[in-house]
Amino acid sequence: MLYQRSSQLFVEAAKVIPGGVNSPVRAFKAVGGTPIFVKEAKGAYLYDEDGNRLIDYINSWGPMLLGHAYEPVVNAVIEKAKKGTSFGMPTELETQIAALAVSMVPNIDKIRFVNSGTEACMSAIRLARGYTKRDKIVKFSGCYHGHSDSFLIAAGSGLSTFGVPNSPGVTEGTAKDTLLAAYNDIENIKALFAANKDQIAAVIIEPVAGNMGCIPPKEGFLKDLRTVCSENGTLLIFDEVMTGFRLAKGGAQELFNIQADIVCFGKVIGGGLPVGAFAACNEIMDYLAPVGPVYQAGTLSGNPLAMAAGFEMLKQINSDQELFARLEEKTAYLENGIREKLTENNVVFTVNRVGSMISVHFDANPVCDFKTAANGDNETFKKFFHGLLKEGVYIAPSAYETWFITDALTYEDLDFTIKAVGKVAKEL
Ligand SMILES: *Cc1c(COP(=O)(O)O)cnc(C)c1O
């Protein structure tokens, strides 16, 4: 495949945009080469500026659960746009999508819409701090909750009590209120609570981690975490920006039957437009302005185009009783195919999967936290990535990313992909 035009476009982009991209994960830093510029997309396929067709396993990093340019969503946006694109005043549509989301997700009474997952998580911890009147939060190494200051804390040793900023620009004052924990390690959490008694406002977690590959929670881990939080008057925040409306209608809360105190959304909830949201029971949500004292706002929050796309997306998910079973079957089929091809070719690997989230790690050992995720062989991953790309299969350009399976994939696409994995595996 040729990437001449993409390469030229990247050179032009880099002159006026830092690194040529508006979000760092789009650059090919971890795998080498230059990013591919997309011209258009439909269903499971991307079409790039050089005329190549790629089967897409990123799907905008999650949102396109039903495929690109999904007609009901596209039509809803077009019709809405004709009637005005932003008012800064309430619309009925906002109540409709809120009511639908509340009906689909367990344990929430009210939801507030924002413009990104970052905003959702940032607002959720402010709300938790305001509600509990405590300052500290706990996050897990390797979990991503957007790029607001409190979350940009290095993945240090699991035992470290105080975080250190890993991005210049995050002050030490901010970093010291973020405590780091090791994913899937309940003893570590208990130690943090013991050392910070009555100071922890919230624990925020990806209930299935998706930003260090796909890492499922160990049996009982979320339940134990729930218990520890309840015992300490600490709010449990599920960051379901990836898992929400993807793993089940009600997300990870439904899948694992665990109730979080605050839930964050993004990605799928916007149907491909910029939407985030956070939700909780009445008592917590009523701490938000204008009812309560915790301030949170947004000029374009609840934007009619974004709400039209999100509402249509949620309606489709809510009315399709077979959707999650189909996604499970397709992803399991892909998983089995990948396992078979890599095993046949004596490649050392681990595959993790929960529903339509899956990741391939080039390491023989179980991958269950950030430390083990970092053990993978990046040279092999690079070859795997570029090999698949040559075959017309696009996975995320980093070994730390999950593949997001879309319902638009056919079994032909999956067979094509498995065959490509077989070809590439021969050369690993
Ligand atoms: C993507 C992501 C975010 C950030 O969402 P943005 O819309 O990129 O700001 C937060 N949390 C998780 C779990 C994510 O995967």
The ligand as an SDF file (V2000), in Angstrom:
LIG
                    3D

 15 15  0  0  0  0  0  0  0  0999 V2000
  -11.0090    8.2770   26.1960 C   0  0  0  0  0  0  0  0  0  0  0  0
  -11.1190    8.2030   27.6420 C   0  0  0  0  0  0  0  0  0  0  0  0
  -11.2510    9.3540   28.4400 C   0  0  0  0  0  0  0  0  0  0  0  0
  -11.1200   10.7390   27.8740 C   0  0  0  0  0  0  0  0  0  0  0  0
  -12.1370   11.0420   26.9880 O   0  0  0  0  0  0  0  0  0  0  0  0
  -11.8950   12.2410   25.9250 P   0  0  0  0  0  0  0  0  0  0  0  0
  -13.2160   12.3360   25.2360 O   0  0  0  0  0  0  0  0  0  0  0  0
  -10.7760   11.7950   25.0530 O   0  0  0  0  0  0  0  0  0  0  0  0
  -11.5670   13.4550   26.6940 O   0  0  0  0  0  0  0  0  0  0  0  0
  -11.4800    9.1900   29.7820 C   0  0  0  0  0  0  0  0  0  0  0  0
  -11.5680    7.9670   30.3380 N   0  0  0  0  0  0  0  0  0  0  0  0
  -11.4320    6.8510   29.6070 C   0  0  0  0  0  0  0  0  0  0  0  0
  -11.5800    5.5230   30.2730 C   0  0  0  0  0  0  0  0  0  0  0  0
  -11.1900    6.9210   28.2480 C   0  0  0  0  0  0  0  0  0  0  0  0
  -11.0200    5.8040   27.5560 O   0  0  0  0  0  0  0  0  0  0  0  0
  1  2  1  0
  2  3  1  0
  2 14  2  0
  3  4  1  0
  3 10  2  0
  4  5  1  0
  5  6  1  0
  6  7  2  0
  6  8  1  0
  6  9  1  0
 10 11  1  0
 11 12  2  0
 12 13  1  0
 12 14  1  0
 14 15  1  0
M  END
$$$$
